[in-house]
């Protein structure tokens, strides 16, 4: 069976990975901000 190599699929995968990375980064920043707000610098 031949592996499918389509430039459009590669581009779509890169876009999906970029979106997931943004969601992950936003989640981590949100958790750190929440922790900072609730417990402060102490």
PDB file of N, CA, C and O in Angstrom:
ATOM      1  N   UNK A   1       0.842  -1.185   0.000  1.00  0.00           N
ATOM      2  CA  UNK A   1       0.000   0.000   0.000  1.00  0.00           C
ATOM      3  C   UNK A   1       0.884   1.244   0.000  1.00  0.00           C
ATOM      4  O   UNK A   1       1.824   1.359   0.787  1.00  0.00           O
ATOM      5  N   UNK A   2       0.563   2.164  -0.893  1.00  0.00           N
ATOM      6  CA  UNK A   2       1.378   3.367  -1.033  1.00  0.00           C
ATOM      7  C   UNK A   2       0.918   4.437  -0.049  1.00  0.00           C
ATOM      8  O   UNK A   2      -0.277   4.665   0.133  1.00  0.00           O
ATOM      9  N   UNK A   3       1.893   5.085   0.579  1.00  0.00           N
ATOM     10  CA  UNK A   3       1.574   6.153   1.521  1.00  0.00           C
ATOM     11  C   UNK A   3       1.130   7.396   0.745  1.00  0.00           C
ATOM     12  O   UNK A   3       1.718   7.759  -0.274  1.00  0.00           O
ATOM     13  N   UNK A   4       0.077   8.036   1.258  1.00  0.00           N
ATOM     14  CA  UNK A   4      -0.453   9.218   0.590  1.00  0.00           C
ATOM     15  C   UNK A   4       0.412  10.419   0.969  1.00  0.00           C
ATOM     16  O   UNK A   4       0.596  10.719   2.149  1.00  0.00           O
ATOM     17  N   UNK A   5       0.935  11.096  -0.041  1.00  0.00           N
ATOM     18  CA  UNK A   5       1.697  12.321   0.213  1.00  0.00           C
ATOM     19  C   UNK A   5       1.056  13.431  -0.602  1.00  0.00           C
ATOM     20  O   UNK A   5       1.301  13.573  -1.800  1.00  0.00           O
ATOM     21  N   UNK A   6       0.238  14.205   0.071  1.00  0.00           N
ATOM     22  CA  UNK A   6      -0.461  15.312  -0.574  1.00  0.00           C
ATOM     23  C   UNK A   6      -0.082  16.594   0.162  1.00  0.00           C
ATOM     24  O   UNK A   6      -0.184  16.674   1.386  1.00  0.00           O
ATOM     25  N   UNK A   7       0.350  17.583  -0.591  1.00  0.00           N
ATOM     26  CA  UNK A   7       0.792  18.834   0.019  1.00  0.00           C
ATOM     27  C   UNK A   7      -0.324  19.493   0.826  1.00  0.00           C
ATOM     28  O   UNK A   7      -0.070  20.102   1.865  1.00  0.00           O
ATOM     29  N   UNK A   8      -1.568  19.367   0.340  1.00  0.00           N
ATOM     30  CA  UNK A   8      -2.683  19.981   1.067  1.00  0.00           C
ATOM     31  C   UNK A   8      -2.893  19.318   2.417  1.00  0.00           C
ATOM     32  O   UNK A   8      -3.208  19.984   3.403  1.00  0.00           O
ATOM     33  N   UNK A   9      -2.715  17.993   2.459  1.00  0.00           N
ATOM     34  CA  UNK A   9      -2.858  17.284   3.734  1.00  0.00           C
ATOM     35  C   UNK A   9      -1.765  17.690   4.705  1.00  0.00           C
ATOM     36  O   UNK A   9      -2.021  17.878   5.894  1.00  0.00           O
ATOM     37  N   UNK A  10      -0.535  17.825   4.194  1.00  0.00           N
ATOM     38  CA  UNK A  10       0.563  18.255   5.055  1.00  0.00           C
ATOM     39  C   UNK A  10       0.287  19.643   5.608  1.00  0.00           C
ATOM     40  O   UNK A  10       0.505  19.894   6.793  1.00  0.00           O
ATOM     41  N   UNK A  11      -0.187  20.537   4.768  1.00  0.00           N
ATOM     42  CA  UNK A  11      -0.485  21.905   5.208  1.00  0.00           C
ATOM     43  C   UNK A  11      -1.597  21.897   6.250  1.00  0.00           C
ATOM     44  O   UNK A  11      -1.530  22.629   7.237  1.00  0.00           O
ATOM     45  N   UNK A  12      -2.623  21.069   6.032  1.00  0.00           N
ATOM     46  CA  UNK A  12      -3.732  20.979   6.983  1.00  0.00           C
ATOM     47  C   UNK A  12      -3.238  20.448   8.322  1.00  0.00           C
ATOM     48  O   UNK A  12      -3.644  20.943   9.374  1.00  0.00           O
ATOM     49  N   UNK A  13      -2.363  19.442   8.293  1.00  0.00           N
ATOM     50  CA  UNK A  13      -1.816  18.898   9.539  1.00  0.00           C
ATOM     51  C   UNK A  13      -1.014  19.951  10.283  1.00  0.00           C
ATOM     52  O   UNK A  13      -1.100  20.047  11.507  1.00  0.00           O
ATOM     53  N   UNK A  14      -0.230  20.745   9.553  1.00  0.00           N
ATOM     54  CA  UNK A  14       0.548  21.798  10.198  1.00  0.00           C
ATOM     55  C   UNK A  14      -0.365  22.832  10.842  1.00  0.00           C
ATOM     56  O   UNK A  14      -0.083  23.317  11.938  1.00  0.00           O
ATOM     57  N   UNK A  15      -1.463  23.171  10.160  1.00  0.00           N
ATOM     58  CA  UNK A  15      -2.412  24.130  10.729  1.00  0.00           C
ATOM     59  C   UNK A  15      -3.055  23.556  11.981  1.00  0.00           C
ATOM     60  O   UNK A  15      -3.223  24.267  12.972  1.00  0.00           O
ATOM     61  N   UNK A  16      -3.419  22.270  11.949  1.00  0.00           N
ATOM     62  CA  UNK A  16      -4.032  21.637  13.126  1.00  0.00           C
ATOM     63  C   UNK A  16      -3.060  21.637  14.294  1.00  0.00           C
ATOM     64  O   UNK A  16      -3.447  21.932  15.425  1.00  0.00           O
ATOM     65  N   UNK A  17      -1.795  21.309  14.028  1.00  0.00           N
ATOM     66  CA  UNK A  17      -0.789  21.280  15.089  1.00  0.00           C
ATOM     67  C   UNK A  17      -0.614  22.671  15.673  1.00  0.00           C
ATOM     68  O   UNK A  17      -0.469  22.825  16.886  1.00  0.00           O
ATOM     69  N   UNK A  18      -0.627  23.707  14.799  1.00  0.00           N
ATOM     70  CA  UNK A  18      -0.466  25.080  15.279  1.00  0.00           C
ATOM     71  C   UNK A  18      -1.625  25.470  16.195  1.00  0.00           C
ATOM     72  O   UNK A  18      -1.412  26.088  17.239  1.00  0.00           O
ATOM     73  N   UNK A  19      -2.854  25.109  15.808  1.00  0.00           N
ATOM     74  CA  UNK A  19      -4.026  25.440  16.626  1.00  0.00           C
ATOM     75  C   UNK A  19      -3.949  24.725  17.971  1.00  0.00           C
ATOM     76  O   UNK A  19      -4.217  25.327  19.011  1.00  0.00           O
ATOM     77  N   UNK A  20      -3.584  23.444  17.954  1.00  0.00           N
ATOM     78  CA  UNK A  20      -3.478  22.698  19.211  1.00  0.00           C
ATOM     79  C   UNK A  20      -2.392  23.279  20.111  1.00  0.00           C
ATOM     80  O   UNK A  20      -2.552  23.338  21.330  1.00  0.00           O
ATOM     81  N   UNK A  21      -1.280  23.711  19.500  1.00  0.00           N
ATOM     82  CA  UNK A  21      -0.203  24.313  20.286  1.00  0.00           C
ATOM     83  C   UNK A  21      -0.683  25.605  20.939  1.00  0.00           C
ATOM     84  O   UNK A  21      -0.356  25.875  22.095  1.00  0.00           O
ATOM     85  N   UNK A  22      -1.459  26.410  20.200  1.00  0.00           N
ATOM     86  CA  UNK A  22      -1.980  27.654  20.773  1.00  0.00           C
ATOM     87  C   UNK A  22      -2.916  27.366  21.944  1.00  0.00           C
ATOM     88  O   UNK A  22      -2.846  28.034  22.976  1.00  0.00           O
ATOM     89  N   UNK A  23      -3.801  26.363  21.783  1.00  0.00           N
ATOM     90  CA  UNK A  23      -4.704  25.997  22.879  1.00  0.00           C
ATOM     91  C   UNK A  23      -3.914  25.537  24.104  1.00  0.00           C
ATOM     92  O   UNK A  23      -4.225  25.917  25.233  1.00  0.00           O
ATOM     93  N   UNK A  24      -2.894  24.720  23.870  1.00  0.00           N
ATOM     94  CA  UNK A  24      -2.090  24.203  24.971  1.00  0.00           C
ATOM     95  C   UNK A  24      -1.375  25.350  25.681  1.00  0.00           C
ATOM     96  O   UNK A  24      -1.359  25.406  26.910  1.00  0.00           O
ATOM     97  N   UNK A  25      -0.789  26.257  24.917  1.00  0.00           N
ATOM     98  CA  UNK A  25      -0.080  27.387  25.514  1.00  0.00           C
ATOM     99  C   UNK A  25      -1.040  28.272  26.302  1.00  0.00           C
ATOM    100  O   UNK A  25      -0.712  28.722  27.400  1.00  0.00           O
ATOM    101  N   UNK A  26      -2.211  28.520  25.752  1.00  0.00           N
ATOM    102  CA  UNK A  26      -3.199  29.347  26.451  1.00  0.00           C
ATOM    103  C   UNK A  26      -3.618  28.676  27.756  1.00  0.00           C
ATOM    104  O   UNK A  26      -3.790  29.351  28.771  1.00  0.00           O
ATOM    105  N   UNK A  27      -3.783  27.363  27.740  1.00  0.00           N
ATOM    106  CA  UNK A  27      -4.153  26.643  28.956  1.00  0.00           C
ATOM    107  C   UNK A  27      -3.074  26.734  30.019  1.00  0.00           C
ATOM    108  O   UNK A  27      -3.370  26.968  31.190  1.00  0.00           O
ATOM    109  N   UNK A  28      -1.824  26.551  29.616  1.00  0.00           N
ATOM    110  CA  UNK A  28      -0.723  26.628  30.582  1.00  0.00           C
ATOM    111  C   UNK A  28      -0.626  28.031  31.161  1.00  0.00           C
ATOM    112  O   UNK A  28      -0.462  28.192  32.370  1.00  0.00           O
ATOM    113  N   UNK A  29      -0.727  29.047  30.310  1.00  0.00           N
ATOM    114  CA  UNK A  29      -0.657  30.432  30.788  1.00  0.00           C
ATOM    115  C   UNK A  29      -1.825  30.725  31.725  1.00  0.00           C
ATOM    116  O   UNK A  29      -1.663  31.412  32.733  1.00  0.00           O
ATOM    117  N   UNK A  30      -3.004  30.199  31.387  1.00  0.00           N
ATOM    118  CA  UNK A  30      -4.167  30.397  32.246  1.00  0.00           C
ATOM    119  C   UNK A  30      -3.982  29.770  33.617  1.00  0.00           C
ATOM    120  O   UNK A  30      -4.321  30.376  34.633  1.00  0.00           O
ATOM    121  N   UNK A  31      -3.447  28.565  33.647  1.00  0.00           N
ATOM    122  CA  UNK A  31      -3.214  27.890  34.935  1.00  0.00           C
ATOM    123  C   UNK A  31      -2.190  28.659  35.759  1.00  0.00           C
ATOM    124  O   UNK A  31      -2.376  28.852  36.960  1.00  0.00           O
ATOM    125  N   UNK A  32      -1.102  29.101  35.116  1.00  0.00           N
ATOM    126  CA  UNK A  32      -0.082  29.858  35.842  1.00  0.00           C
ATOM    127  C   UNK A  32      -0.646  31.184  36.349  1.00  0.00           C
ATOM    128  O   UNK A  32      -0.343  31.597  37.468  1.00  0.00           O
ATOM    129  N   UNK A  33      -1.460  31.851  35.539  1.00  0.00           N
ATOM    130  CA  UNK A  33      -2.060  33.124  35.955  1.00  0.00           C
ATOM    131  C   UNK A  33      -2.998  32.895  37.129  1.00  0.00           C
ATOM    132  O   UNK A  33      -2.995  33.676  38.082  1.00  0.00           O
ATOM    133  N   UNK A  34      -3.804  31.834  37.077  1.00  0.00           N
ATOM    134  CA  UNK A  34      -4.718  31.535  38.179  1.00  0.00           C
ATOM    135  C   UNK A  34      -3.948  31.267  39.462  1.00  0.00           C
ATOM    136  O   UNK A  34      -4.314  31.755  40.531  1.00  0.00           O
ATOM    137  N   UNK A  35      -2.881  30.491  39.347  1.00  0.00           N
ATOM    138  CA  UNK A  35      -2.066  30.177  40.521  1.00  0.00           C
ATOM    139  C   UNK A  35      -1.430  31.453  41.077  1.00  0.00           C
ATOM    140  O   UNK A  35      -1.366  31.637  42.293  1.00  0.00           O
ATOM    141  N   UNK A  36      -0.968  32.318  40.205  1.00  0.00           N
ATOM    142  CA  UNK A  36      -0.342  33.573  40.626  1.00  0.00           C
ATOM    143  C   UNK A  36      -1.352  34.481  41.315  1.00  0.00           C
ATOM    144  O   UNK A  36      -1.039  35.113  42.324  1.00  0.00           O
ATOM    145  N   UNK A  37      -2.573  34.546  40.765  1.00  0.00           N
ATOM    146  CA  UNK A  37      -3.599  35.417  41.334  1.00  0.00           C
ATOM    147  C   UNK A  37      -4.048  34.887  42.708  1.00  0.00           C
ATOM    148  O   UNK A  37      -4.229  35.668  43.643  1.00  0.00           O
ATOM    149  N   UNK A  38      -4.226  33.574  42.827  1.00  0.00           N
ATOM    150  CA  UNK A  38      -4.753  33.029  44.069  1.00  0.00           C
ATOM    151  C   UNK A  38      -3.718  33.006  45.191  1.00  0.00           C
ATOM    152  O   UNK A  38      -4.054  33.277  46.344  1.00  0.00           O
ATOM    153  N   UNK A  39      -2.453  32.684  44.865  1.00  0.00           N
ATOM    154  CA  UNK A  39      -1.479  32.555  45.948  1.00  0.00           C
ATOM    155  C   UNK A  39      -0.477  33.698  45.980  1.00  0.00           C
ATOM    156  O   UNK A  39       0.261  33.834  46.956  1.00  0.00           O
ATOM    157  N   UNK A  40      -0.431  34.511  44.954  1.00  0.00           N
ATOM    158  CA  UNK A  40       0.473  35.655  44.949  1.00  0.00           C
ATOM    159  C   UNK A  40       1.919  35.262  44.820  1.00  0.00           C
ATOM    160  O   UNK A  40       2.240  34.153  44.392  1.00  0.00           O
ATOM    161  N   UNK A  41       2.801  36.181  45.196  1.00  0.00           N
ATOM    162  CA  UNK A  41       4.237  35.931  45.068  1.00  0.00           C
ATOM    163  C   UNK A  41       4.766  35.028  46.184  1.00  0.00           C
ATOM    164  O   UNK A  41       5.818  34.406  46.034  1.00  0.00           O
ATOM    165  N   UNK A  42       4.054  34.958  47.279  1.00  0.00           N
ATOM    166  CA  UNK A  42       4.536  34.226  48.438  1.00  0.00           C
ATOM    167  C   UNK A  42       4.813  32.784  48.147  1.00  0.00           C
ATOM    168  O   UNK A  42       5.227  32.043  49.038  1.00  0.00           O
TER     169      UNK A  42
END
